[in-house]
Amino acid sequence: EPPGPSVIDLGAQSGRWAAFQERHRLSCEEAARLLLDAYEYRGLVKHTGGCHCGAVRFEVWASADLHVFNCNCSICTKKQNRHFIVPASRFKLLKGADNLTTYTFNTHRAQHTFCKTCGVQSFYTPRSNPDGYGIAPHCLDDGTVQTIITEDINGKEWEKAMREHKTIRDMSKP
């Protein structure tokens, strides 16, 4: 009889799979998640981070070498918003959805989310990539970032900057 939807025949790998689960003290689901993450996010590391008070926590899969944008538009200048961009599929809010509030202005495409308690914006939805997230590297936990390269973006002339930039609009694509 063929295996059901939750049973997988691993053939010759069954013993290896069981030993892996036992050695790392993982359930079958936890081991599968680890394997899938390792496969889907090859070359990326899992960063974790959040706001100052800890009410908002997230994880994001990105390179250990970050390409960070330093924008000079009105809001980024006021809040010193430096960020790197990831696809939505590589971002997971772990806790604090009920503790987030959103500020928008002008076109209302950018969703500036921040913690209601401490006021820190650890991530947001950028106008340039509404299908992704802009992550504040200074809100990541220590230990996973190797290098940061910063690129200035002329947000004061946003439309022109987006037309001239070769890759920014595609940074939220998986």
Buried (B, 14 or more C-beta within 10 A) or exposed (E): EEEEEEEEEEEEEEEEBEEBBEEEEBEEEEBBEBEEEEEEBEEBBEBBBBBEBEBBBBBBBBBEEBBBBBBEBEBBEEBEBBBBBBBBBBBEBEEBEEBBEEBEEEEEEBBBBBBBBBEBBBBBBBBBBEEBBBBBBBBBEEEBBEEEEEEEBBBEEBEEBBEEBEEBEEBBEE
